[in-house]
């Protein structure tokens, strides 16, 4: 795979991932181990992340990440404006934009390697969940149904497996730690497998500071280090041009 293909793949795969993961040990209700219902798993995740009130207070999230692959240094920048249903995702190499995704006012586009593509209505619908900082709190708005599929071992840790059905490419499988309640991993048709690691507290919310993306489009797993997370800024509309 040449460098141009790698850059394009990274640009298409990288998405706002301002959520979940595993690290600190927190008390989890014993009901999860005995009944294993969807509600109990999600409730434990919400408690471990920082609580429903703090999570619902998030209006927007800005995240910056850095990564290196095949000798290329990459900067990834994303803004999720949940309040106004807007999204920005930018990937740069050596200061030059190689991929940019913008969704606002019900329309969207992807610019990659100098080519611009207008997103279809179905593609925008499939990206709707990315416009929520913590989508587990907004399943009704997203029209998603969730089923519990037992437990699996994820990187040496037992995890509850939940299947989120929101239609097509929006479908994901999520893994939540039995021990901590936090999210360990997301598997989706587009992004592949995303592992959330090295959680730290940001304004009272536990956020991952390392994301590992594994996808057939990439020659090797991509490790992205989160360098900045900022909540609830006064965003100018020009950000989403």
Biotite code that builds the C-alpha atoms (Angstrom):
import biotite.structure as struc

atoms = struc.array([
    struc.Atom([0.000, 0.000, 0.000], chain_id="A", res_id=1, res_name="UNK", atom_name="CA", element="C"),
    struc.Atom([1.537, 3.334, -1.081], chain_id="A", res_id=2, res_name="UNK", atom_name="CA", element="C"),
    struc.Atom([1.568, 6.458, 1.068], chain_id="A", res_id=3, res_name="UNK", atom_name="CA", element="C"),
    struc.Atom([-1.238, 8.154, -0.854], chain_id="A", res_id=4, res_name="UNK", atom_name="CA", element="C"),
    struc.Atom([-3.509, 5.172, -0.232], chain_id="A", res_id=5, res_name="UNK", atom_name="CA", element="C"),
    struc.Atom([-2.594, 5.132, 3.450], chain_id="A", res_id=6, res_name="UNK", atom_name="CA", element="C"),
    struc.Atom([-3.381, 8.851, 3.833], chain_id="A", res_id=7, res_name="UNK", atom_name="CA", element="C"),
    struc.Atom([-6.717, 8.447, 2.076], chain_id="A", res_id=8, res_name="UNK", atom_name="CA", element="C"),
    struc.Atom([-7.630, 5.455, 4.235], chain_id="A", res_id=9, res_name="UNK", atom_name="CA", element="C"),
    struc.Atom([-6.759, 7.311, 7.434], chain_id="A", res_id=10, res_name="UNK", atom_name="CA", element="C"),
    struc.Atom([-8.790, 10.321, 6.368], chain_id="A", res_id=11, res_name="UNK", atom_name="CA", element="C"),
    struc.Atom([-11.829, 8.200, 5.636], chain_id="A", res_id=12, res_name="UNK", atom_name="CA", element="C"),
    struc.Atom([-11.515, 6.149, 8.812], chain_id="A", res_id=13, res_name="UNK", atom_name="CA", element="C"),
    struc.Atom([-10.751, 8.877, 11.302], chain_id="A", res_id=14, res_name="UNK", atom_name="CA", element="C"),
    struc.Atom([-13.923, 10.067, 13.005], chain_id="A", res_id=15, res_name="UNK", atom_name="CA", element="C"),
    struc.Atom([-14.833, 11.947, 16.151], chain_id="A", res_id=16, res_name="UNK", atom_name="CA", element="C"),
    struc.Atom([-14.324, 9.440, 18.921], chain_id="A", res_id=17, res_name="UNK", atom_name="CA", element="C"),
    struc.Atom([-14.815, 11.606, 21.946], chain_id="A", res_id=18, res_name="UNK", atom_name="CA", element="C"),
    struc.Atom([-16.032, 8.893, 24.285], chain_id="A", res_id=19, res_name="UNK", atom_name="CA", element="C"),
    struc.Atom([-15.385, 5.726, 26.282], chain_id="A", res_id=20, res_name="UNK", atom_name="CA", element="C"),
    struc.Atom([-12.657, 3.245, 27.327], chain_id="A", res_id=21, res_name="UNK", atom_name="CA", element="C"),
    struc.Atom([-11.064, 1.394, 30.229], chain_id="A", res_id=22, res_name="UNK", atom_name="CA", element="C"),
    struc.Atom([-8.625, 2.014, 32.996], chain_id="A", res_id=23, res_name="UNK", atom_name="CA", element="C"),
    struc.Atom([-9.705, 3.122, 36.458], chain_id="A", res_id=24, res_name="UNK", atom_name="CA", element="C"),
    struc.Atom([-11.464, 0.534, 38.603], chain_id="A", res_id=25, res_name="UNK", atom_name="CA", element="C"),
    struc.Atom([-14.906, 1.616, 39.759], chain_id="A", res_id=26, res_name="UNK", atom_name="CA", element="C"),
    struc.Atom([-17.657, -0.118, 41.658], chain_id="A", res_id=27, res_name="UNK", atom_name="CA", element="C"),
    struc.Atom([-20.068, -1.822, 39.246], chain_id="A", res_id=28, res_name="UNK", atom_name="CA", element="C"),
    struc.Atom([-23.503, -3.091, 40.243], chain_id="A", res_id=29, res_name="UNK", atom_name="CA", element="C"),
    struc.Atom([-23.595, -6.848, 40.816], chain_id="A", res_id=30, res_name="UNK", atom_name="CA", element="C"),
    struc.Atom([-26.812, -6.904, 38.794], chain_id="A", res_id=31, res_name="UNK", atom_name="CA", element="C"),
    struc.Atom([-24.711, -6.648, 35.634], chain_id="A", res_id=32, res_name="UNK", atom_name="CA", element="C"),
    struc.Atom([-23.130, -10.006, 36.358], chain_id="A", res_id=33, res_name="UNK", atom_name="CA", element="C"),
    struc.Atom([-26.411, -11.701, 37.224], chain_id="A", res_id=34, res_name="UNK", atom_name="CA", element="C"),
    struc.Atom([-28.908, -10.204, 34.774], chain_id="A", res_id=35, res_name="UNK", atom_name="CA", element="C"),
    struc.Atom([-26.716, -8.657, 32.106], chain_id="A", res_id=36, res_name="UNK", atom_name="CA", element="C"),
    struc.Atom([-29.412, -6.413, 30.680], chain_id="A", res_id=37, res_name="UNK", atom_name="CA", element="C"),
    struc.Atom([-28.675, -3.671, 28.179], chain_id="A", res_id=38, res_name="UNK", atom_name="CA", element="C"),
    struc.Atom([-29.867, -1.024, 30.630], chain_id="A", res_id=39, res_name="UNK", atom_name="CA", element="C"),
    struc.Atom([-27.598, -2.222, 33.399], chain_id="A", res_id=40, res_name="UNK", atom_name="CA", element="C"),
    struc.Atom([-24.525, -2.290, 31.162], chain_id="A", res_id=41, res_name="UNK", atom_name="CA", element="C"),
    struc.Atom([-25.237, 1.221, 29.868], chain_id="A", res_id=42, res_name="UNK", atom_name="CA", element="C"),
    struc.Atom([-26.048, 2.500, 33.364], chain_id="A", res_id=43, res_name="UNK", atom_name="CA", element="C"),
    struc.Atom([-22.688, 1.188, 34.613], chain_id="A", res_id=44, res_name="UNK", atom_name="CA", element="C"),
    struc.Atom([-20.934, 2.838, 31.671], chain_id="A", res_id=45, res_name="UNK", atom_name="CA", element="C"),
    struc.Atom([-22.629, 6.179, 32.386], chain_id="A", res_id=46, res_name="UNK", atom_name="CA", element="C"),
    struc.Atom([-21.700, 6.007, 36.075], chain_id="A", res_id=47, res_name="UNK", atom_name="CA", element="C"),
    struc.Atom([-18.082, 5.102, 35.287], chain_id="A", res_id=48, res_name="UNK", atom_name="CA", element="C"),
    struc.Atom([-17.717, 7.864, 32.697], chain_id="A", res_id=49, res_name="UNK", atom_name="CA", element="C"),
    struc.Atom([-18.859, 10.608, 35.044], chain_id="A", res_id=50, res_name="UNK", atom_name="CA", element="C"),
    struc.Atom([-22.618, 10.458, 35.377], chain_id="A", res_id=51, res_name="UNK", atom_name="CA", element="C"),
    struc.Atom([-25.598, 11.360, 33.220], chain_id="A", res_id=52, res_name="UNK", atom_name="CA", element="C"),
    struc.Atom([-25.766, 15.014, 34.286], chain_id="A", res_id=53, res_name="UNK", atom_name="CA", element="C"),
    struc.Atom([-22.172, 15.752, 33.298], chain_id="A", res_id=54, res_name="UNK", atom_name="CA", element="C"),
    struc.Atom([-22.445, 13.792, 30.061], chain_id="A", res_id=55, res_name="UNK", atom_name="CA", element="C"),
    struc.Atom([-25.673, 15.509, 29.010], chain_id="A", res_id=56, res_name="UNK", atom_name="CA", element="C"),
    struc.Atom([-24.150, 18.914, 29.776], chain_id="A", res_id=57, res_name="UNK", atom_name="CA", element="C"),
    struc.Atom([-21.708, 18.416, 26.873], chain_id="A", res_id=58, res_name="UNK", atom_name="CA", element="C"),
    struc.Atom([-22.883, 20.621, 23.993], chain_id="A", res_id=59, res_name="UNK", atom_name="CA", element="C"),
    struc.Atom([-19.797, 20.256, 21.818], chain_id="A", res_id=60, res_name="UNK", atom_name="CA", element="C"),
    struc.Atom([-16.392, 18.561, 21.838], chain_id="A", res_id=61, res_name="UNK", atom_name="CA", element="C"),
    struc.Atom([-13.125, 19.537, 20.176], chain_id="A", res_id=62, res_name="UNK", atom_name="CA", element="C"),
    struc.Atom([-10.468, 16.830, 20.001], chain_id="A", res_id=63, res_name="UNK", atom_name="CA", element="C"),
    struc.Atom([-6.908, 16.860, 18.669], chain_id="A", res_id=64, res_name="UNK", atom_name="CA", element="C"),
    struc.Atom([-4.860, 13.711, 18.047], chain_id="A", res_id=65, res_name="UNK", atom_name="CA", element="C"),
    struc.Atom([-1.442, 12.850, 16.669], chain_id="A", res_id=66, res_name="UNK", atom_name="CA", element="C"),
    struc.Atom([-0.332, 9.641, 14.990], chain_id="A", res_id=67, res_name="UNK", atom_name="CA", element="C"),
    struc.Atom([2.548, 8.194, 13.007], chain_id="A", res_id=68, res_name="UNK", atom_name="CA", element="C"),
    struc.Atom([2.389, 5.528, 10.335], chain_id="A", res_id=69, res_name="UNK", atom_name="CA", element="C"),
    struc.Atom([4.925, 4.480, 7.707], chain_id="A", res_id=70, res_name="UNK", atom_name="CA", element="C"),
    struc.Atom([7.116, 7.435, 8.628], chain_id="A", res_id=71, res_name="UNK", atom_name="CA", element="C"),
    struc.Atom([4.302, 9.956, 8.215], chain_id="A", res_id=72, res_name="UNK", atom_name="CA", element="C"),
    struc.Atom([3.332, 12.306, 11.050], chain_id="A", res_id=73, res_name="UNK", atom_name="CA", element="C"),
    struc.Atom([-0.379, 12.944, 11.119], chain_id="A", res_id=74, res_name="UNK", atom_name="CA", element="C"),
    struc.Atom([-2.481, 15.507, 12.959], chain_id="A", res_id=75, res_name="UNK", atom_name="CA", element="C"),
    struc.Atom([-6.191, 14.774, 13.351], chain_id="A", res_id=76, res_name="UNK", atom_name="CA", element="C"),
    struc.Atom([-8.695, 17.386, 14.448], chain_id="A", res_id=77, res_name="UNK", atom_name="CA", element="C"),
    struc.Atom([-12.391, 16.934, 15.060], chain_id="A", res_id=78, res_name="UNK", atom_name="CA", element="C"),
    struc.Atom([-15.289, 19.030, 16.322], chain_id="A", res_id=79, res_name="UNK", atom_name="CA", element="C"),
    struc.Atom([-18.645, 17.552, 17.295], chain_id="A", res_id=80, res_name="UNK", atom_name="CA", element="C"),
    struc.Atom([-21.345, 20.192, 17.720], chain_id="A", res_id=81, res_name="UNK", atom_name="CA", element="C"),
    struc.Atom([-24.160, 18.147, 19.216], chain_id="A", res_id=82, res_name="UNK", atom_name="CA", element="C"),
    struc.Atom([-26.276, 21.197, 19.974], chain_id="A", res_id=83, res_name="UNK", atom_name="CA", element="C"),
    struc.Atom([-26.471, 22.236, 16.292], chain_id="A", res_id=84, res_name="UNK", atom_name="CA", element="C"),
    struc.Atom([-25.858, 18.813, 14.707], chain_id="A", res_id=85, res_name="UNK", atom_name="CA", element="C"),
    struc.Atom([-22.604, 19.767, 12.992], chain_id="A", res_id=86, res_name="UNK", atom_name="CA", element="C"),
    struc.Atom([-19.439, 17.784, 12.450], chain_id="A", res_id=87, res_name="UNK", atom_name="CA", element="C"),
    struc.Atom([-15.877, 18.503, 11.328], chain_id="A", res_id=88, res_name="UNK", atom_name="CA", element="C"),
    struc.Atom([-13.072, 15.998, 10.857], chain_id="A", res_id=89, res_name="UNK", atom_name="CA", element="C"),
    struc.Atom([-9.677, 17.015, 9.437], chain_id="A", res_id=90, res_name="UNK", atom_name="CA", element="C"),
    struc.Atom([-6.503, 15.003, 8.841], chain_id="A", res_id=91, res_name="UNK", atom_name="CA", element="C"),
    struc.Atom([-3.249, 16.825, 8.091], chain_id="A", res_id=92, res_name="UNK", atom_name="CA", element="C"),
    struc.Atom([0.219, 15.651, 7.103], chain_id="A", res_id=93, res_name="UNK", atom_name="CA", element="C"),
    struc.Atom([3.117, 18.084, 7.579], chain_id="A", res_id=94, res_name="UNK", atom_name="CA", element="C"),
    struc.Atom([0.654, 20.955, 7.913], chain_id="A", res_id=95, res_name="UNK", atom_name="CA", element="C"),
    struc.Atom([-1.239, 20.174, 4.712], chain_id="A", res_id=96, res_name="UNK", atom_name="CA", element="C"),
    struc.Atom([-4.864, 19.006, 4.764], chain_id="A", res_id=97, res_name="UNK", atom_name="CA", element="C"),
    struc.Atom([-5.185, 15.581, 3.142], chain_id="A", res_id=98, res_name="UNK", atom_name="CA", element="C"),
    struc.Atom([-8.736, 14.788, 4.210], chain_id="A", res_id=99, res_name="UNK", atom_name="CA", element="C"),
    struc.Atom([-11.664, 16.820, 5.480], chain_id="A", res_id=100, res_name="UNK", atom_name="CA", element="C"),
    struc.Atom([-15.244, 15.859, 6.328], chain_id="A", res_id=101, res_name="UNK", atom_name="CA", element="C"),
    struc.Atom([-17.893, 18.482, 7.064], chain_id="A", res_id=102, res_name="UNK", atom_name="CA", element="C"),
    struc.Atom([-21.552, 17.948, 7.958], chain_id="A", res_id=103, res_name="UNK", atom_name="CA", element="C"),
    struc.Atom([-23.896, 20.836, 8.744], chain_id="A", res_id=104, res_name="UNK", atom_name="CA", element="C"),
    struc.Atom([-27.449, 21.960, 7.985], chain_id="A", res_id=105, res_name="UNK", atom_name="CA", element="C"),
    struc.Atom([-28.358, 18.450, 6.860], chain_id="A", res_id=106, res_name="UNK", atom_name="CA", element="C"),
    struc.Atom([-25.691, 18.356, 4.115], chain_id="A", res_id=107, res_name="UNK", atom_name="CA", element="C"),
    struc.Atom([-22.136, 17.063, 4.017], chain_id="A", res_id=108, res_name="UNK", atom_name="CA", element="C"),
    struc.Atom([-18.995, 16.631, 1.958], chain_id="A", res_id=109, res_name="UNK", atom_name="CA", element="C"),
    struc.Atom([-15.682, 14.787, 2.018], chain_id="A", res_id=110, res_name="UNK", atom_name="CA", element="C"),
    struc.Atom([-12.540, 16.288, 0.505], chain_id="A", res_id=111, res_name="UNK", atom_name="CA", element="C"),
    struc.Atom([-9.669, 13.820, 0.109], chain_id="A", res_id=112, res_name="UNK", atom_name="CA", element="C"),
    struc.Atom([-6.550, 13.993, -2.059], chain_id="A", res_id=113, res_name="UNK", atom_name="CA", element="C"),
    struc.Atom([-7.942, 17.051, -3.824], chain_id="A", res_id=114, res_name="UNK", atom_name="CA", element="C"),
    struc.Atom([-11.239, 15.405, -4.731], chain_id="A", res_id=115, res_name="UNK", atom_name="CA", element="C"),
    struc.Atom([-14.567, 16.542, -3.269], chain_id="A", res_id=116, res_name="UNK", atom_name="CA", element="C"),
    struc.Atom([-17.509, 14.200, -2.797], chain_id="A", res_id=117, res_name="UNK", atom_name="CA", element="C"),
    struc.Atom([-20.973, 15.272, -1.667], chain_id="A", res_id=118, res_name="UNK", atom_name="CA", element="C"),
    struc.Atom([-22.363, 12.905, 0.937], chain_id="A", res_id=119, res_name="UNK", atom_name="CA", element="C"),
    struc.Atom([-25.645, 11.190, 0.162], chain_id="A", res_id=120, res_name="UNK", atom_name="CA", element="C"),
    struc.Atom([-28.622, 11.366, 2.481], chain_id="A", res_id=121, res_name="UNK", atom_name="CA", element="C"),
    struc.Atom([-27.989, 7.765, 3.562], chain_id="A", res_id=122, res_name="UNK", atom_name="CA", element="C"),
    struc.Atom([-24.334, 8.545, 4.340], chain_id="A", res_id=123, res_name="UNK", atom_name="CA", element="C"),
    struc.Atom([-25.304, 11.562, 6.435], chain_id="A", res_id=124, res_name="UNK", atom_name="CA", element="C"),
    struc.Atom([-27.897, 9.481, 8.278], chain_id="A", res_id=125, res_name="UNK", atom_name="CA", element="C"),
    struc.Atom([-25.266, 6.825, 9.043], chain_id="A", res_id=126, res_name="UNK", atom_name="CA", element="C"),
    struc.Atom([-23.015, 9.553, 10.511], chain_id="A", res_id=127, res_name="UNK", atom_name="CA", element="C"),
    struc.Atom([-25.697, 10.940, 12.805], chain_id="A", res_id=128, res_name="UNK", atom_name="CA", element="C"),
    struc.Atom([-24.426, 9.023, 15.821], chain_id="A", res_id=129, res_name="UNK", atom_name="CA", element="C"),
    struc.Atom([-21.054, 10.769, 15.445], chain_id="A", res_id=130, res_name="UNK", atom_name="CA", element="C"),
    struc.Atom([-22.757, 14.082, 16.221], chain_id="A", res_id=131, res_name="UNK", atom_name="CA", element="C"),
    struc.Atom([-23.388, 13.016, 19.815], chain_id="A", res_id=132, res_name="UNK", atom_name="CA", element="C"),
    struc.Atom([-20.627, 13.146, 22.387], chain_id="A", res_id=133, res_name="UNK", atom_name="CA", element="C"),
    struc.Atom([-22.087, 10.159, 24.237], chain_id="A", res_id=134, res_name="UNK", atom_name="CA", element="C"),
    struc.Atom([-24.594, 8.431, 22.013], chain_id="A", res_id=135, res_name="UNK", atom_name="CA", element="C"),
    struc.Atom([-25.670, 5.903, 24.658], chain_id="A", res_id=136, res_name="UNK", atom_name="CA", element="C"),
    struc.Atom([-27.729, 8.724, 26.180], chain_id="A", res_id=137, res_name="UNK", atom_name="CA", element="C"),
    struc.Atom([-29.600, 9.424, 22.935], chain_id="A", res_id=138, res_name="UNK", atom_name="CA", element="C"),
    struc.Atom([-30.689, 6.055, 21.581], chain_id="A", res_id=139, res_name="UNK", atom_name="CA", element="C"),
    struc.Atom([-34.288, 7.178, 21.010], chain_id="A", res_id=140, res_name="UNK", atom_name="CA", element="C"),
    struc.Atom([-33.167, 10.211, 18.995], chain_id="A", res_id=141, res_name="UNK", atom_name="CA", element="C"),
    struc.Atom([-30.903, 7.975, 16.921], chain_id="A", res_id=142, res_name="UNK", atom_name="CA", element="C"),
    struc.Atom([-33.591, 5.353, 16.368], chain_id="A", res_id=143, res_name="UNK", atom_name="CA", element="C"),
    struc.Atom([-31.184, 2.678, 17.570], chain_id="A", res_id=144, res_name="UNK", atom_name="CA", element="C"),
    struc.Atom([-32.055, -0.660, 19.125], chain_id="A", res_id=145, res_name="UNK", atom_name="CA", element="C"),
    struc.Atom([-29.571, -2.453, 21.351], chain_id="A", res_id=146, res_name="UNK", atom_name="CA", element="C"),
    struc.Atom([-29.255, -6.128, 22.219], chain_id="A", res_id=147, res_name="UNK", atom_name="CA", element="C"),
    struc.Atom([-27.083, -7.904, 24.759], chain_id="A", res_id=148, res_name="UNK", atom_name="CA", element="C"),
    struc.Atom([-24.890, -10.632, 23.228], chain_id="A", res_id=149, res_name="UNK", atom_name="CA", element="C"),
    struc.Atom([-23.061, -12.078, 26.218], chain_id="A", res_id=150, res_name="UNK", atom_name="CA", element="C"),
    struc.Atom([-19.463, -11.529, 27.254], chain_id="A", res_id=151, res_name="UNK", atom_name="CA", element="C"),
    struc.Atom([-16.145, -11.829, 25.425], chain_id="A", res_id=152, res_name="UNK", atom_name="CA", element="C"),
    struc.Atom([-12.522, -11.374, 26.367], chain_id="A", res_id=153, res_name="UNK", atom_name="CA", element="C"),
    struc.Atom([-11.096, -8.158, 24.937], chain_id="A", res_id=154, res_name="UNK", atom_name="CA", element="C"),
    struc.Atom([-7.336, -7.762, 25.319], chain_id="A", res_id=155, res_name="UNK", atom_name="CA", element="C"),
    struc.Atom([-7.317, -9.919, 28.422], chain_id="A", res_id=156, res_name="UNK", atom_name="CA", element="C"),
    struc.Atom([-10.353, -8.298, 30.023], chain_id="A", res_id=157, res_name="UNK", atom_name="CA", element="C"),
    struc.Atom([-13.911, -9.593, 30.262], chain_id="A", res_id=158, res_name="UNK", atom_name="CA", element="C"),
    struc.Atom([-16.364, -7.355, 28.435], chain_id="A", res_id=159, res_name="UNK", atom_name="CA", element="C"),
    struc.Atom([-20.106, -7.152, 27.904], chain_id="A", res_id=160, res_name="UNK", atom_name="CA", element="C"),
    struc.Atom([-21.015, -7.172, 24.214], chain_id="A", res_id=161, res_name="UNK", atom_name="CA", element="C"),
    struc.Atom([-23.814, -4.887, 22.994], chain_id="A", res_id=162, res_name="UNK", atom_name="CA", element="C"),
    struc.Atom([-25.012, -4.742, 19.379], chain_id="A", res_id=163, res_name="UNK", atom_name="CA", element="C"),
    struc.Atom([-26.305, -1.332, 18.271], chain_id="A", res_id=164, res_name="UNK", atom_name="CA", element="C"),
    struc.Atom([-28.658, -1.465, 15.276], chain_id="A", res_id=165, res_name="UNK", atom_name="CA", element="C"),
    struc.Atom([-29.122, 2.004, 13.771], chain_id="A", res_id=166, res_name="UNK", atom_name="CA", element="C"),
    struc.Atom([-29.192, 0.883, 10.141], chain_id="A", res_id=167, res_name="UNK", atom_name="CA", element="C"),
    struc.Atom([-26.449, -0.036, 7.660], chain_id="A", res_id=168, res_name="UNK", atom_name="CA", element="C"),
    struc.Atom([-23.039, 1.548, 8.251], chain_id="A", res_id=169, res_name="UNK", atom_name="CA", element="C"),
    struc.Atom([-24.316, 3.060, 11.503], chain_id="A", res_id=170, res_name="UNK", atom_name="CA", element="C"),
    struc.Atom([-24.464, -0.405, 13.104], chain_id="A", res_id=171, res_name="UNK", atom_name="CA", element="C"),
    struc.Atom([-21.754, -1.101, 15.658], chain_id="A", res_id=172, res_name="UNK", atom_name="CA", element="C"),
    struc.Atom([-20.743, -3.653, 18.251], chain_id="A", res_id=173, res_name="UNK", atom_name="CA", element="C"),
    struc.Atom([-19.605, -2.140, 21.546], chain_id="A", res_id=174, res_name="UNK", atom_name="CA", element="C"),
    struc.Atom([-17.643, -3.812, 24.335], chain_id="A", res_id=175, res_name="UNK", atom_name="CA", element="C"),
    struc.Atom([-17.868, -2.564, 27.940], chain_id="A", res_id=176, res_name="UNK", atom_name="CA", element="C"),
    struc.Atom([-15.561, -3.728, 30.708], chain_id="A", res_id=177, res_name="UNK", atom_name="CA", element="C"),
    struc.Atom([-17.201, -5.963, 33.312], chain_id="A", res_id=178, res_name="UNK", atom_name="CA", element="C"),
    struc.Atom([-14.716, -4.674, 35.905], chain_id="A", res_id=179, res_name="UNK", atom_name="CA", element="C"),
    struc.Atom([-14.893, -0.914, 35.244], chain_id="A", res_id=180, res_name="UNK", atom_name="CA", element="C"),
    struc.Atom([-18.097, -0.307, 33.279], chain_id="A", res_id=181, res_name="UNK", atom_name="CA", element="C"),
    struc.Atom([-16.155, 1.761, 30.727], chain_id="A", res_id=182, res_name="UNK", atom_name="CA", element="C"),
    struc.Atom([-16.014, 1.091, 27.001], chain_id="A", res_id=183, res_name="UNK", atom_name="CA", element="C"),
    struc.Atom([-13.117, -0.997, 25.728], chain_id="A", res_id=184, res_name="UNK", atom_name="CA", element="C"),
    struc.Atom([-13.763, -1.273, 22.026], chain_id="A", res_id=185, res_name="UNK", atom_name="CA", element="C"),
    struc.Atom([-16.015, -0.425, 19.075], chain_id="A", res_id=186, res_name="UNK", atom_name="CA", element="C"),
    struc.Atom([-16.326, -2.535, 15.925], chain_id="A", res_id=187, res_name="UNK", atom_name="CA", element="C"),
    struc.Atom([-18.051, -1.055, 12.865], chain_id="A", res_id=188, res_name="UNK", atom_name="CA", element="C"),
    struc.Atom([-18.278, -1.681, 9.102], chain_id="A", res_id=189, res_name="UNK", atom_name="CA", element="C"),
    struc.Atom([-16.467, 1.575, 8.268], chain_id="A", res_id=190, res_name="UNK", atom_name="CA", element="C"),
    struc.Atom([-13.907, 2.244, 10.997], chain_id="A", res_id=191, res_name="UNK", atom_name="CA", element="C"),
    struc.Atom([-13.051, -1.391, 11.720], chain_id="A", res_id=192, res_name="UNK", atom_name="CA", element="C"),
    struc.Atom([-11.957, -1.975, 15.305], chain_id="A", res_id=193, res_name="UNK", atom_name="CA", element="C"),
    struc.Atom([-11.276, 0.989, 17.584], chain_id="A", res_id=194, res_name="UNK", atom_name="CA", element="C"),
    struc.Atom([-9.777, 0.301, 21.015], chain_id="A", res_id=195, res_name="UNK", atom_name="CA", element="C"),
    struc.Atom([-9.992, 2.950, 23.742], chain_id="A", res_id=196, res_name="UNK", atom_name="CA", element="C"),
    struc.Atom([-7.075, 3.119, 26.151], chain_id="A", res_id=197, res_name="UNK", atom_name="CA", element="C"),
    struc.Atom([-5.330, 5.215, 28.796], chain_id="A", res_id=198, res_name="UNK", atom_name="CA", element="C"),
    struc.Atom([-8.328, 7.038, 30.210], chain_id="A", res_id=199, res_name="UNK", atom_name="CA", element="C"),
    struc.Atom([-7.889, 10.311, 32.036], chain_id="A", res_id=200, res_name="UNK", atom_name="CA", element="C"),
    struc.Atom([-10.335, 12.712, 33.658], chain_id="A", res_id=201, res_name="UNK", atom_name="CA", element="C"),
    struc.Atom([-11.261, 15.815, 31.676], chain_id="A", res_id=202, res_name="UNK", atom_name="CA", element="C"),
    struc.Atom([-13.670, 18.220, 33.390], chain_id="A", res_id=203, res_name="UNK", atom_name="CA", element="C"),
    struc.Atom([-15.117, 15.386, 35.450], chain_id="A", res_id=204, res_name="UNK", atom_name="CA", element="C"),
    struc.Atom([-15.484, 12.939, 32.538], chain_id="A", res_id=205, res_name="UNK", atom_name="CA", element="C"),
    struc.Atom([-13.277, 9.918, 31.875], chain_id="A", res_id=206, res_name="UNK", atom_name="CA", element="C"),
    struc.Atom([-11.901, 10.214, 28.326], chain_id="A", res_id=207, res_name="UNK", atom_name="CA", element="C"),
    struc.Atom([-9.488, 7.969, 26.392], chain_id="A", res_id=208, res_name="UNK", atom_name="CA", element="C"),
    struc.Atom([-6.109, 9.474, 25.592], chain_id="A", res_id=209, res_name="UNK", atom_name="CA", element="C"),
    struc.Atom([-5.061, 6.715, 23.202], chain_id="A", res_id=210, res_name="UNK", atom_name="CA", element="C"),
    struc.Atom([-7.078, 5.176, 20.363], chain_id="A", res_id=211, res_name="UNK", atom_name="CA", element="C"),
    struc.Atom([-5.905, 2.188, 18.348], chain_id="A", res_id=212, res_name="UNK", atom_name="CA", element="C"),
    struc.Atom([-7.603, 1.709, 14.966], chain_id="A", res_id=213, res_name="UNK", atom_name="CA", element="C"),
    struc.Atom([-7.317, -1.629, 13.165], chain_id="A", res_id=214, res_name="UNK", atom_name="CA", element="C"),
    struc.Atom([-8.758, -1.807, 9.657], chain_id="A", res_id=215, res_name="UNK", atom_name="CA", element="C"),
    struc.Atom([-8.123, -3.784, 6.458], chain_id="A", res_id=216, res_name="UNK", atom_name="CA", element="C"),
    struc.Atom([-7.517, -0.465, 4.653], chain_id="A", res_id=217, res_name="UNK", atom_name="CA", element="C"),
    struc.Atom([-4.474, 0.214, 6.851], chain_id="A", res_id=218, res_name="UNK", atom_name="CA", element="C"),
    struc.Atom([-1.177, -1.700, 6.609], chain_id="A", res_id=219, res_name="UNK", atom_name="CA", element="C"),
    struc.Atom([-0.876, -1.791, 10.409], chain_id="A", res_id=220, res_name="UNK", atom_name="CA", element="C"),
    struc.Atom([-2.840, -0.659, 13.465], chain_id="A", res_id=221, res_name="UNK", atom_name="CA", element="C"),
    struc.Atom([-2.891, 3.118, 13.819], chain_id="A", res_id=222, res_name="UNK", atom_name="CA", element="C"),
    struc.Atom([-2.163, 4.459, 17.303], chain_id="A", res_id=223, res_name="UNK", atom_name="CA", element="C"),
    struc.Atom([-3.569, 7.937, 17.825], chain_id="A", res_id=224, res_name="UNK", atom_name="CA", element="C"),
    struc.Atom([-2.559, 9.898, 20.926], chain_id="A", res_id=225, res_name="UNK", atom_name="CA", element="C"),
    struc.Atom([-5.095, 12.438, 22.137], chain_id="A", res_id=226, res_name="UNK", atom_name="CA", element="C"),
    struc.Atom([-3.322, 15.748, 22.822], chain_id="A", res_id=227, res_name="UNK", atom_name="CA", element="C"),
    struc.Atom([-6.331, 17.930, 23.630], chain_id="A", res_id=228, res_name="UNK", atom_name="CA", element="C"),
    struc.Atom([-10.016, 17.629, 24.538], chain_id="A", res_id=229, res_name="UNK", atom_name="CA", element="C"),
    struc.Atom([-12.132, 20.762, 25.073], chain_id="A", res_id=230, res_name="UNK", atom_name="CA", element="C"),
    struc.Atom([-15.832, 20.814, 25.917], chain_id="A", res_id=231, res_name="UNK", atom_name="CA", element="C"),
    struc.Atom([-18.511, 23.450, 25.401], chain_id="A", res_id=232, res_name="UNK", atom_name="CA", element="C"),
    struc.Atom([-16.755, 26.167, 23.437], chain_id="A", res_id=233, res_name="UNK", atom_name="CA", element="C"),
    struc.Atom([-18.465, 29.085, 21.709], chain_id="A", res_id=234, res_name="UNK", atom_name="CA", element="C"),
    struc.Atom([-18.096, 27.749, 18.169], chain_id="A", res_id=235, res_name="UNK", atom_name="CA", element="C"),
    struc.Atom([-18.142, 30.092, 15.194], chain_id="A", res_id=236, res_name="UNK", atom_name="CA", element="C"),
    struc.Atom([-20.017, 28.770, 12.179], chain_id="A", res_id=237, res_name="UNK", atom_name="CA", element="C"),
    struc.Atom([-16.887, 29.309, 10.062], chain_id="A", res_id=238, res_name="UNK", atom_name="CA", element="C"),
    struc.Atom([-15.357, 26.277, 11.777], chain_id="A", res_id=239, res_name="UNK", atom_name="CA", element="C"),
    struc.Atom([-17.611, 24.104, 9.621], chain_id="A", res_id=240, res_name="UNK", atom_name="CA", element="C"),
    struc.Atom([-16.806, 25.661, 6.230], chain_id="A", res_id=241, res_name="UNK", atom_name="CA", element="C"),
])
